[in-house]
Amino acid sequence: MIEFDTNLLAAAGFMALGGLLRGFLGFGGSMGAVPGLSLIYGPLGAVSIVLLADIGAVLQLLRTAMQQSEKRIVAPLALASILTTPFGAWLLINIDPADMQRAIAITVLGFVAILMVGWRYQKPPNLPIIIGVGTVGGILSGGAGMGAPPAVLFLLSGPHGHEAVRANIIGYLAIANMTALITIWINGALTAEIALRALILAPPYLIAIWIGGKLFAYASEGLFRYAALAVVTVIGITALIL
């Protein structure tokens, strides 16, 4: 039985925040929503709700990804993620949630630190590097629905414009998030109650994605990059201290 109370209202607010980030940056749905939702529904319930609601996000954003993404990068990223997401989902289900949250927070903040020192790769990335990024992303995607940070670091560290970066992230997450959702379902962690909560909370998430996409049209290269870095920083610190 779903109660329409302050918890549900707060959950809708967290979903709207996640949706705004997802629409503007191409990622951030889980990073914006999962920490807050975890306080209400627990880590597994929070991740499952966001991944289910994100099915609508994929449908909204996939056209952009198909038109603007670089397939030679997105394809191996996604394949590596698919192969390693089950391991991340296993960690989510079998390891203490507090330990998982701390590990994710430290990983995310590590990515931020690398970005802050100004590291950039100058040559086109080789296949092993792309696969390595996808592997880490797959583990984080299955473990917390947060597969974007490795890809964000990787793509922001290259010469790509912000439209291509956003499109590549959207394309990657379309596959990574669906893989994580299927893996959680196979492990028997999806329930009818979680599905109903996701259905109720999907509208604020999807409306916010639409608003975020409209705002992106007015964003400069610098604003996009600073916003992406700021989001990863805030969410990493939040996950560490909660």
Order of alpha helices (4+ residues) and beta strands (2+ residues): alpha-alpha-alpha-alpha-alpha-alpha-alpha-alpha-alpha
